[in-house]
Amino acid sequence: MGEHFERVAAVYESLRTTDEAPVRRIRQLLPDRPVTGLDIGCGTGRYSRLLRGLLPDGSLLVASDVSAAMLAELKAGHHGHAVGVVPLLAAAEELPLRAASLDLVTAFNCVHHFDLGRFLTAVARVLRPGGQLFIYTRTPQQNARTIWGRYFPGFTEHEQRLHSEAAFRDAVRRTGGLTVVATQTFKHPRSSTAERLRAQAEGRHYSTFCFYSPEELRASIAAFLARLPSPKVSWVDEHLLVVVGGSRRNQIEPDGPASLASRAIKDQTRQISAGRAGEAPQEASWGRPATSSSPTAGACERASITSSKSGPASEHHLARPGRGAFKPAA
């Protein structure tokens, strides 16, 4: 998977659709005060920038990924400044941050790339008491109802990394210091052309296609195009938002690799732009004001239908708000 994301990093911004509704829902569940957060598996930072633009003034958002190429694209945006977002090269299972240092952690369409148990353990360590983890993802059942799951041969069989809602609840239950607070299903109308979908598959723009051999992929694309009901298709994508609360105060660690990384992040915030080209960067650190950015389309979406500069005009905008019932944990 590492090679896949290194390869698509330069074009990732033009290949993904951003779902704005879950980000706005997350903001509704956060306190009306500056917060310190981490967006894990951020890719090029599209969801990171959208979330940062909705956070209260003075908030700090760190965006982490294991792909240096993805983070380079994040830093290259906005005239060389990822406004209000601090990039961090780190694995989701080994977060180089102090214990009990974060108010929120987010993971948008990337948790299937992680070792779920180790990821949750790492998050439990860095969340403050009362902090929240937000996992936005697709379940195997939802994946089967996508345009790919319905018409692309072997798509659901090859994609075995997704977790069901029950699996998330069980994994959280087995992780000390975390509790599932609620879940919500979002539904997003999508549309695309057969040619656009073909190009996505041929370019292996979704990591699922990396599990196909070249010969199998070519045959599957041909069968997929033959199965599509029309040259232009519409469907509804579904996603799940899992809201997890932190409940245990972790012991603050002595100085070590984690605390040193936290200090390095502090230093990086000094390089955050004020938000306009030509203005001098403002100093910022944990707990100090950091300039807010405007909501920008973005995603770490690994397996959803995407937008294209050459696709229909409607695909260039943020996805329409999804509909879904917000239900508390059982």
FISEVEX-502150 format. One record per residue (C-alpha): residue in one letter; x, y negated, z. Coordinates in Angstrom, 2 decimals, padded with zeros to 5 digits, always signed. Each point is the difference from the previous one (the first is absolute). Layout:
N
<pt r="A" xx="X" yy="Y" zz="Z"/>
...
END
This chain:
330
<pt r="M" xx="+000.00" yy="+000.00" zz="+000.00"/>
<pt r="G" xx="+002.90" yy="-002.36" zz="+000.68"/>
<pt r="E" xx="+001.09" yy="+000.05" zz="-003.63"/>
<pt r="H" xx="-003.59" yy="-000.56" zz="-001.12"/>
<pt r="F" xx="-000.42" yy="-003.23" zz="+001.97"/>
<pt r="E" xx="+003.46" yy="-001.26" zz="-000.91"/>
<pt r="R" xx="-000.96" yy="+000.47" zz="-003.65"/>
<pt r="V" xx="-003.38" yy="-001.77" zz="+000.14"/>
<pt r="A" xx="+001.00" yy="-002.82" zz="+002.38"/>
<pt r="A" xx="+000.50" yy="-002.62" zz="-002.72"/>
<pt r="V" xx="-003.49" yy="+000.53" zz="-001.44"/>
<pt r="Y" xx="-001.83" yy="+000.95" zz="+003.20"/>
<pt r="E" xx="-001.63" yy="-003.41" zz="+000.41"/>
<pt r="S" xx="-001.81" yy="+000.39" zz="-003.34"/>
<pt r="L" xx="-001.07" yy="+003.59" zz="+000.63"/>
<pt r="R" xx="-002.03" yy="-000.17" zz="+003.17"/>
<pt r="T" xx="-003.44" yy="-001.23" zz="+001.00"/>
<pt r="T" xx="-000.28" yy="-001.62" zz="+003.43"/>
<pt r="D" xx="-003.00" yy="+000.65" zz="+002.23"/>
<pt r="E" xx="-000.65" yy="-003.24" zz="+001.85"/>
<pt r="A" xx="-002.93" yy="+001.18" zz="+002.14"/>
<pt r="P" xx="+001.97" yy="+002.24" zz="+002.40"/>
<pt r="V" xx="+002.61" yy="-002.72" zz="+000.56"/>
<pt r="R" xx="-002.71" yy="-002.47" zz="+000.95"/>
<pt r="R" xx="-001.55" yy="+002.62" zz="+002.27"/>
<pt r="I" xx="+003.33" yy="+000.47" zz="+001.74"/>
<pt r="R" xx="+000.23" yy="-003.74" zz="+000.56"/>
<pt r="Q" xx="-003.43" yy="+000.05" zz="+001.66"/>
<pt r="L" xx="+001.27" yy="+002.57" zz="+002.50"/>
<pt r="L" xx="+003.09" yy="-002.00" zz="+000.97"/>
<pt r="P" xx="+000.18" yy="-002.63" zz="+002.76"/>
<pt r="D" xx="-000.20" yy="-003.69" zz="-000.93"/>
<pt r="R" xx="+003.58" yy="-000.70" zz="+001.03"/>
<pt r="P" xx="+003.41" yy="+000.44" zz="-001.61"/>
<pt r="V" xx="+000.91" yy="+003.67" zz="-000.33"/>
<pt r="T" xx="+003.08" yy="+001.99" zz="-000.86"/>
<pt r="G" xx="-000.60" yy="+002.80" zz="-002.48"/>
<pt r="L" xx="+001.61" yy="+002.58" zz="-002.25"/>
<pt r="D" xx="-001.27" yy="+001.11" zz="-003.40"/>
<pt r="I" xx="+001.55" yy="+003.44" zz="-000.55"/>
<pt r="G" xx="+000.55" yy="+001.41" zz="-003.49"/>
<pt r="C" xx="-000.52" yy="-003.47" zz="-001.41"/>
<pt r="G" xx="+001.35" yy="+000.64" zz="-003.50"/>
<pt r="T" xx="+000.37" yy="-003.38" zz="-001.69"/>
<pt r="G" xx="-001.92" yy="-001.65" zz="+002.83"/>
<pt r="R" xx="-003.30" yy="-000.68" zz="-001.73"/>
<pt r="Y" xx="-002.15" yy="+001.02" zz="+002.99"/>
<pt r="S" xx="+002.57" yy="-001.56" zz="+002.33"/>
<pt r="R" xx="-000.41" yy="-003.43" zz="-001.59"/>
<pt r="L" xx="-003.78" yy="+000.28" zz="-000.07"/>
<pt r="L" xx="-000.11" yy="+000.96" zz="+003.68"/>
<pt r="R" xx="+002.52" yy="-002.68" zz="+001.01"/>
<pt r="G" xx="-002.14" yy="-002.65" zz="-001.68"/>
<pt r="L" xx="-002.93" yy="+000.96" zz="+002.26"/>
<pt r="L" xx="+001.90" yy="+000.13" zz="+003.29"/>
<pt r="P" xx="-000.10" yy="-002.93" zz="+002.46"/>
<pt r="D" xx="+002.69" yy="-002.66" zz="-000.37"/>
<pt r="G" xx="+003.11" yy="+000.94" zz="+001.91"/>
<pt r="S" xx="-000.31" yy="+003.71" zz="-000.77"/>
<pt r="L" xx="+002.91" yy="+002.08" zz="-001.24"/>
<pt r="L" xx="-000.39" yy="+002.96" zz="-002.33"/>
<pt r="V" xx="+002.85" yy="+002.38" zz="-000.76"/>
<pt r="A" xx="-000.34" yy="+002.11" zz="-003.18"/>
<pt r="S" xx="+001.91" yy="+003.28" zz="-000.04"/>
<pt r="D" xx="+000.69" yy="+002.59" zz="-002.67"/>
<pt r="V" xx="+002.58" yy="+002.70" zz="-000.75"/>
<pt r="S" xx="+000.43" yy="-001.29" zz="-003.56"/>
<pt r="A" xx="+002.60" yy="-002.72" zz="-000.39"/>
<pt r="A" xx="-001.29" yy="-000.68" zz="-003.53"/>
<pt r="M" xx="-003.52" yy="-000.64" zz="+001.30"/>
<pt r="L" xx="+001.27" yy="-002.37" zz="+002.68"/>
<pt r="A" xx="+002.12" yy="-001.80" zz="-002.60"/>
<pt r="E" xx="-003.19" yy="-000.70" zz="-001.95"/>
<pt r="L" xx="-001.64" yy="-001.29" zz="+003.18"/>
<pt r="K" xx="+002.90" yy="-002.38" zz="+000.63"/>
<pt r="A" xx="+000.07" yy="-001.11" zz="-003.64"/>
<pt r="G" xx="-003.61" yy="-001.18" zz="+000.10"/>
<pt r="H" xx="-001.03" yy="-003.59" zz="+000.70"/>
<pt r="H" xx="+003.19" yy="-001.51" zz="-001.45"/>
<pt r="G" xx="+002.22" yy="+002.27" zz="+002.07"/>
<pt r="H" xx="-001.93" yy="-000.36" zz="+003.27"/>
<pt r="A" xx="-002.50" yy="+002.50" zz="+001.43"/>
<pt r="V" xx="-001.94" yy="-002.70" zz="+001.83"/>
<pt r="G" xx="-000.61" yy="+000.92" zz="+003.63"/>
<pt r="V" xx="+001.04" yy="+003.64" zz="-000.56"/>
<pt r="V" xx="+003.29" yy="+001.48" zz="+001.21"/>
<pt r="P" xx="+001.26" yy="+003.01" zz="-002.01"/>
<pt r="L" xx="+001.45" yy="+002.99" zz="+001.82"/>
<pt r="L" xx="+001.57" yy="+003.14" zz="-001.49"/>
<pt r="A" xx="-001.19" yy="+002.79" zz="+002.29"/>
<pt r="A" xx="-001.74" yy="+003.35" zz="+000.06"/>
<pt r="A" xx="-003.52" yy="+000.19" zz="+001.43"/>
<pt r="E" xx="+001.05" yy="+002.77" zz="+002.38"/>
<pt r="E" xx="+003.05" yy="-001.86" zz="+001.35"/>
<pt r="L" xx="-000.94" yy="-003.61" zz="+000.69"/>
<pt r="P" xx="+003.04" yy="-002.04" zz="+001.12"/>
<pt r="L" xx="-002.06" yy="-002.27" zz="+002.30"/>
<pt r="R" xx="-000.32" yy="-000.49" zz="+003.72"/>
<pt r="A" xx="-002.59" yy="+002.02" zz="+001.89"/>
<pt r="A" xx="-003.30" yy="-001.79" zz="+000.67"/>
<pt r="S" xx="+000.94" yy="-002.89" zz="-002.32"/>
<pt r="L" xx="-002.86" yy="-000.09" zz="-002.53"/>
<pt r="D" xx="-003.64" yy="-001.08" zz="+000.08"/>
<pt r="L" xx="-000.92" yy="+001.82" zz="-003.19"/>
<pt r="V" xx="+001.31" yy="+002.53" zz="-002.49"/>
<pt r="T" xx="-001.54" yy="+000.58" zz="-003.43"/>
<pt r="A" xx="+000.48" yy="+002.71" zz="-002.62"/>
<pt r="F" xx="-001.78" yy="-000.58" zz="-003.31"/>
<pt r="N" xx="-000.34" yy="+003.05" zz="-002.27"/>
<pt r="C" xx="+003.36" yy="+001.43" zz="+001.00"/>
<pt r="V" xx="-000.49" yy="+002.19" zz="+003.08"/>
<pt r="H" xx="-000.05" yy="+003.15" zz="-002.16"/>
<pt r="H" xx="+003.70" yy="-000.62" zz="-000.66"/>
<pt r="F" xx="+000.81" yy="+000.22" zz="+003.72"/>
<pt r="D" xx="+000.41" yy="+002.79" zz="+002.51"/>
<pt r="L" xx="-003.28" yy="-000.82" zz="+001.75"/>
<pt r="G" xx="+000.94" yy="+001.20" zz="+003.48"/>
<pt r="R" xx="+003.36" yy="-001.77" zz="+000.07"/>
<pt r="F" xx="-001.53" yy="-003.13" zz="-001.50"/>
<pt r="L" xx="-002.67" yy="-000.18" zz="+002.71"/>
<pt r="T" xx="+002.60" yy="+000.61" zz="+002.72"/>
<pt r="A" xx="+002.13" yy="-002.85" zz="-001.36"/>
<pt r="V" xx="-003.01" yy="-002.34" zz="-000.12"/>
<pt r="A" xx="-001.04" yy="+000.93" zz="+003.55"/>
<pt r="R" xx="+003.45" yy="-001.05" zz="+001.18"/>
<pt r="V" xx="+000.06" yy="-003.44" zz="-001.65"/>
<pt r="L" xx="-003.62" yy="-001.02" zz="+000.64"/>
<pt r="R" xx="-000.74" yy="-002.21" zz="+002.97"/>
<pt r="P" xx="-002.81" yy="+001.03" zz="+002.38"/>
<pt r="G" xx="-003.18" yy="-001.01" zz="-001.80"/>
<pt r="G" xx="+001.78" yy="-000.08" zz="-003.35"/>
<pt r="Q" xx="-001.60" yy="+001.53" zz="-003.07"/>
<pt r="L" xx="+001.00" yy="+002.27" zz="-002.88"/>
<pt r="F" xx="-001.99" yy="-000.25" zz="-003.23"/>
<pt r="I" xx="+000.32" yy="+002.84" zz="-002.52"/>
<pt r="Y" xx="-001.62" yy="-000.62" zz="-003.39"/>
<pt r="T" xx="+000.05" yy="+003.12" zz="-002.10"/>
<pt r="R" xx="-001.94" yy="+002.47" zz="-002.11"/>
<pt r="T" xx="-001.12" yy="+003.38" zz="+001.30"/>
<pt r="P" xx="+000.17" yy="+003.17" zz="-002.13"/>
<pt r="Q" xx="-003.77" yy="-000.14" zz="-000.41"/>
<pt r="Q" xx="+000.12" yy="-003.60" zz="-001.19"/>
<pt r="N" xx="+002.89" yy="+000.81" zz="-002.32"/>
<pt r="A" xx="-002.06" yy="+002.72" zz="-001.68"/>
<pt r="R" xx="-002.66" yy="-002.58" zz="-000.88"/>
<pt r="T" xx="+002.38" yy="-002.42" zz="-001.76"/>
<pt r="I" xx="+000.23" yy="-000.19" zz="-003.78"/>
<pt r="W" xx="+003.16" yy="+002.11" zz="+000.27"/>
<pt r="G" xx="-001.48" yy="+002.57" zz="+002.34"/>
<pt r="R" xx="-003.07" yy="+000.45" zz="-002.20"/>
<pt r="Y" xx="+001.65" yy="+000.19" zz="-003.41"/>
<pt r="F" xx="+003.79" yy="+000.50" zz="+000.24"/>
<pt r="P" xx="+000.96" yy="+003.71" zz="+000.04"/>
<pt r="G" xx="+001.68" yy="+001.10" zz="+003.21"/>
<pt r="F" xx="+000.02" yy="-003.46" zz="+001.60"/>
<pt r="T" xx="-001.59" yy="+001.03" zz="+003.30"/>
<pt r="E" xx="+001.96" yy="+003.27" zz="+000.06"/>
<pt r="H" xx="+003.33" yy="-001.79" zz="-000.44"/>
<pt r="E" xx="-000.81" yy="-002.69" zz="+002.57"/>
<pt r="Q" xx="+000.22" yy="+001.84" zz="+003.31"/>
<pt r="R" xx="+001.44" yy="-002.83" zz="+002.12"/>
<pt r="L" xx="-003.25" yy="-001.78" zz="+000.89"/>
<pt r="H" xx="-001.60" yy="+000.40" zz="+003.44"/>
<pt r="S" xx="-003.67" yy="+000.37" zz="+000.87"/>
<pt r="E" xx="-001.64" yy="-002.19" zz="+002.62"/>
<pt r="A" xx="-000.08" yy="+003.00" zz="+002.33"/>
<pt r="A" xx="+003.73" yy="+000.52" zz="-000.52"/>
<pt r="F" xx="+000.70" yy="-003.63" zz="+000.91"/>
<pt r="R" xx="-002.09" yy="+000.27" zz="+003.14"/>
<pt r="D" xx="+001.76" yy="+003.20" zz="+001.02"/>
<pt r="A" xx="+003.47" yy="-001.43" zz="-000.64"/>
<pt r="V" xx="-000.78" yy="-003.15" zz="+002.00"/>
<pt r="R" xx="-001.47" yy="+002.09" zz="+002.81"/>
<pt r="R" xx="+003.28" yy="+001.90" zz="+000.23"/>
<pt r="T" xx="+002.06" yy="-003.21" zz="+000.11"/>
<pt r="G" xx="+000.45" yy="-001.51" zz="+003.44"/>
<pt r="G" xx="-000.97" yy="-003.65" zz="+000.31"/>
<pt r="L" xx="-002.36" yy="-000.17" zz="-003.00"/>
<pt r="T" xx="-003.78" yy="+000.30" zz="-000.33"/>
<pt r="V" xx="-002.24" yy="-000.13" zz="-003.09"/>
<pt r="V" xx="-002.27" yy="-003.01" zz="+000.57"/>
<pt r="A" xx="-002.08" yy="+000.08" zz="-003.19"/>
<pt r="T" xx="-000.05" yy="+000.90" zz="-003.68"/>
<pt r="Q" xx="-001.56" yy="-001.70" zz="-003.00"/>
<pt r="T" xx="-000.57" yy="+001.09" zz="-003.58"/>
<pt r="F" xx="+000.46" yy="-002.53" zz="-002.82"/>
<pt r="K" xx="-001.39" yy="+000.40" zz="-003.52"/>
<pt r="H" xx="+001.55" yy="-001.92" zz="-002.88"/>
<pt r="P" xx="-001.47" yy="-000.17" zz="-003.54"/>
<pt r="R" xx="+002.67" yy="+000.58" zz="-002.65"/>
<pt r="S" xx="+000.10" yy="-000.06" zz="-003.79"/>
<pt r="S" xx="+002.67" yy="+000.69" zz="-002.60"/>
<pt r="T" xx="+000.56" yy="+001.20" zz="-003.53"/>
<pt r="A" xx="+001.11" yy="+003.45" zz="-001.08"/>
<pt r="E" xx="+003.15" yy="-001.50" zz="-001.50"/>
<pt r="R" xx="+000.88" yy="-001.75" zz="+003.23"/>
<pt r="L" xx="-000.50" yy="+003.20" zz="+001.98"/>
<pt r="R" xx="+002.10" yy="+001.93" zz="-002.51"/>
<pt r="A" xx="+002.84" yy="-002.50" zz="+000.35"/>
<pt r="Q" xx="-000.11" yy="+000.31" zz="+003.78"/>
<pt r="A" xx="+000.27" yy="+003.76" zz="-000.15"/>
<pt r="E" xx="+002.75" yy="+000.01" zz="-002.63"/>
<pt r="G" xx="+002.04" yy="-002.46" zz="+002.06"/>
<pt r="R" xx="-000.54" yy="+002.09" zz="+003.15"/>
<pt r="H" xx="-001.12" yy="-003.19" zz="+001.69"/>
<pt r="Y" xx="-001.48" yy="+002.06" zz="+002.84"/>
<pt r="S" xx="+002.26" yy="+002.23" zz="+002.01"/>
<pt r="T" xx="-002.42" yy="+002.92" zz="-000.41"/>
<pt r="F" xx="+001.09" yy="+000.28" zz="-003.64"/>
<pt r="C" xx="+003.54" yy="+000.71" zz="+001.17"/>
<pt r="F" xx="-001.20" yy="+003.47" zz="+001.02"/>
<pt r="Y" xx="-000.73" yy="+000.86" zz="-003.67"/>
<pt r="S" xx="+002.62" yy="+001.39" zz="-002.32"/>
<pt r="P" xx="+000.40" yy="-002.00" zz="-003.25"/>
<pt r="E" xx="-001.79" yy="+002.69" zz="-002.01"/>
<pt r="E" xx="-002.83" yy="+000.35" zz="+002.51"/>
<pt r="L" xx="-000.47" yy="-003.76" zz="+000.17"/>
<pt r="R" xx="-000.28" yy="-000.35" zz="-003.78"/>
<pt r="A" xx="-002.61" yy="+002.76" zz="-000.18"/>
<pt r="S" xx="-001.91" yy="-001.42" zz="+002.96"/>
<pt r="I" xx="-000.12" yy="-003.48" zz="-001.52"/>
<pt r="A" xx="-001.46" yy="+001.39" zz="-003.22"/>
<pt r="A" xx="-002.65" yy="+001.93" zz="+001.94"/>
<pt r="F" xx="-000.73" yy="-003.05" zz="+002.17"/>
<pt r="L" xx="-000.66" yy="-002.24" zz="-003.00"/>
<pt r="A" xx="-002.25" yy="+002.61" zz="-001.55"/>
<pt r="R" xx="-002.03" yy="+000.28" zz="+003.22"/>
<pt r="L" xx="-000.60" yy="-003.73" zz="+000.49"/>
<pt r="P" xx="-003.64" yy="-000.88" zz="-000.74"/>
<pt r="S" xx="+000.83" yy="-003.14" zz="-002.02"/>
<pt r="P" xx="+002.91" yy="-002.24" zz="-001.11"/>
<pt r="K" xx="-000.84" yy="-002.32" zz="+002.90"/>
<pt r="V" xx="-000.88" yy="+001.52" zz="+003.36"/>
<pt r="S" xx="-001.27" yy="-001.26" zz="+003.35"/>
<pt r="W" xx="+000.06" yy="+001.72" zz="+003.36"/>
<pt r="V" xx="+000.12" yy="-000.69" zz="+003.74"/>
<pt r="D" xx="+003.15" yy="+000.57" zz="+002.04"/>
<pt r="E" xx="-000.33" yy="+000.78" zz="+003.70"/>
<pt r="H" xx="+002.51" yy="-000.63" zz="+002.75"/>
<pt r="L" xx="+000.09" yy="+000.54" zz="+003.75"/>
<pt r="L" xx="+001.17" yy="-002.50" zz="+002.61"/>
<pt r="V" xx="+001.08" yy="+001.62" zz="+003.25"/>
<pt r="V" xx="+000.30" yy="-002.37" zz="+002.98"/>
<pt r="V" xx="+002.29" yy="+001.29" zz="+002.75"/>
<pt r="G" xx="+000.60" yy="-001.70" zz="+003.35"/>
<pt r="G" xx="+003.18" yy="+000.04" zz="+002.07"/>
<pt r="S" xx="-000.56" yy="+000.74" zz="+003.66"/>
<pt r="R" xx="+003.35" yy="+000.75" zz="+001.62"/>
<pt r="R" xx="+002.61" yy="-002.50" zz="+001.12"/>
<pt r="N" xx="+003.30" yy="+001.35" zz="-001.20"/>
<pt r="Q" xx="+003.20" yy="-000.60" zz="+001.88"/>
<pt r="I" xx="+002.08" yy="-002.74" zz="-001.61"/>
<pt r="E" xx="+003.18" yy="+001.52" zz="-001.34"/>
<pt r="P" xx="+003.47" yy="-001.19" zz="+000.95"/>
<pt r="D" xx="+002.09" yy="-001.64" zz="-002.69"/>
<pt r="G" xx="+000.61" yy="+002.46" zz="-002.80"/>
<pt r="P" xx="-000.65" yy="+000.49" zz="-003.72"/>
<pt r="A" xx="-003.68" yy="-000.86" zz="+000.36"/>
<pt r="S" xx="+000.52" yy="-003.23" zz="+001.91"/>
<pt r="L" xx="+002.84" yy="-001.00" zz="-002.32"/>
<pt r="A" xx="-002.33" yy="+000.45" zz="-002.98"/>
<pt r="S" xx="-002.58" yy="-002.17" zz="+001.73"/>
<pt r="R" xx="+002.58" yy="-002.74" zz="+000.40"/>
<pt r="A" xx="+000.89" yy="+000.32" zz="-003.68"/>
<pt r="I" xx="-003.65" yy="-000.52" zz="-000.90"/>
<pt r="K" xx="+000.00" yy="-003.12" zz="+002.15"/>
<pt r="D" xx="+002.94" yy="-001.30" zz="-001.99"/>
<pt r="Q" xx="-001.73" yy="+000.78" zz="-003.29"/>
<pt r="T" xx="-003.02" yy="-002.11" zz="+000.94"/>
<pt r="R" xx="+002.21" yy="-003.07" zz="-000.19"/>
<pt r="Q" xx="+000.11" yy="+000.57" zz="-003.76"/>
<pt r="I" xx="-003.78" yy="+000.01" zz="-000.45"/>
<pt r="S" xx="-001.13" yy="-002.76" zz="-002.33"/>
<pt r="A" xx="-002.36" yy="-002.79" zz="+001.02"/>
<pt r="G" xx="-002.19" yy="+001.12" zz="-002.90"/>
<pt r="R" xx="+000.78" yy="-002.53" zz="-002.72"/>
<pt r="A" xx="+002.87" yy="+000.08" zz="-002.43"/>
<pt r="G" xx="+002.60" yy="-002.59" zz="+000.95"/>
<pt r="E" xx="-000.93" yy="-000.26" zz="+003.68"/>
<pt r="A" xx="+002.51" yy="+000.94" zz="+002.63"/>
<pt r="P" xx="-000.71" yy="+003.28" zz="+001.83"/>
<pt r="Q" xx="-001.51" yy="-000.33" zz="+003.46"/>
<pt r="E" xx="+001.52" yy="+001.77" zz="+002.95"/>
<pt r="A" xx="-002.14" yy="+002.82" zz="+001.32"/>
<pt r="S" xx="+000.38" yy="+002.96" zz="+002.34"/>
<pt r="W" xx="-002.09" yy="+002.34" zz="+002.11"/>
<pt r="G" xx="-002.68" yy="-002.12" zz="+001.62"/>
<pt r="R" xx="+000.93" yy="-003.21" zz="-001.84"/>
<pt r="P" xx="-002.00" yy="-001.52" zz="-002.86"/>
<pt r="A" xx="+000.51" yy="+001.47" zz="-003.45"/>
<pt r="T" xx="-001.50" yy="-001.52" zz="-003.10"/>
<pt r="S" xx="-003.18" yy="+001.67" zz="-001.24"/>
<pt r="S" xx="-000.37" yy="+001.03" zz="-003.61"/>
<pt r="S" xx="-003.10" yy="-000.07" zz="-002.12"/>
<pt r="P" xx="-001.84" yy="+003.29" zz="-000.62"/>
<pt r="T" xx="+001.87" yy="+001.60" zz="-002.88"/>
<pt r="A" xx="-000.99" yy="+003.12" zz="-001.89"/>
<pt r="G" xx="+002.21" yy="+002.93" zz="+001.02"/>
<pt r="A" xx="+000.12" yy="+003.66" zz="+000.87"/>
<pt r="C" xx="+001.93" yy="+002.97" zz="+001.21"/>
<pt r="E" xx="-002.56" yy="+002.11" zz="-001.75"/>
<pt r="R" xx="+001.52" yy="+003.33" zz="-001.03"/>
<pt r="A" xx="-003.01" yy="+001.74" zz="-001.52"/>
<pt r="S" xx="-002.80" yy="-002.30" zz="-001.09"/>
<pt r="I" xx="-001.06" yy="-001.39" zz="-003.34"/>
<pt r="T" xx="+002.04" yy="-003.10" zz="-000.80"/>
<pt r="S" xx="-000.08" yy="-003.30" zz="-001.81"/>
<pt r="S" xx="+001.98" yy="-000.95" zz="-003.10"/>
<pt r="K" xx="+001.02" yy="-003.17" zz="-001.74"/>
<pt r="S" xx="-001.31" yy="+001.61" zz="-003.16"/>
<pt r="G" xx="-003.19" yy="+001.39" zz="+001.55"/>
<pt r="P" xx="-003.45" yy="-001.55" zz="+000.38"/>
<pt r="A" xx="-000.08" yy="-003.45" zz="+001.56"/>
<pt r="S" xx="-001.94" yy="+001.29" zz="+002.99"/>
<pt r="E" xx="+002.93" yy="+002.23" zz="+000.94"/>
<pt r="H" xx="+002.31" yy="-002.93" zz="+000.64"/>
<pt r="H" xx="-001.88" yy="-001.17" zz="+003.07"/>
<pt r="L" xx="-000.26" yy="+001.40" zz="+003.48"/>
<pt r="A" xx="-002.41" yy="+002.89" zz="+000.20"/>
<pt r="R" xx="-003.51" yy="-000.92" zz="+001.02"/>
<pt r="P" xx="-000.72" yy="+000.44" zz="+003.72"/>
<pt r="G" xx="-000.86" yy="+003.59" zz="+000.82"/>
<pt r="R" xx="-003.10" yy="+001.10" zz="+001.80"/>
<pt r="G" xx="+000.22" yy="+002.34" zz="+002.94"/>
<pt r="A" xx="-001.40" yy="+000.65" zz="+003.43"/>
<pt r="F" xx="+002.40" yy="-000.78" zz="+002.85"/>
<pt r="K" xx="-000.40" yy="+002.78" zz="+002.52"/>
<pt r="P" xx="+001.58" yy="+000.29" zz="+003.44"/>
<pt r="A" xx="+001.98" yy="+003.02" zz="+001.01"/>
<pt r="A" xx="-002.05" yy="+002.95" zz="+001.12"/>
END
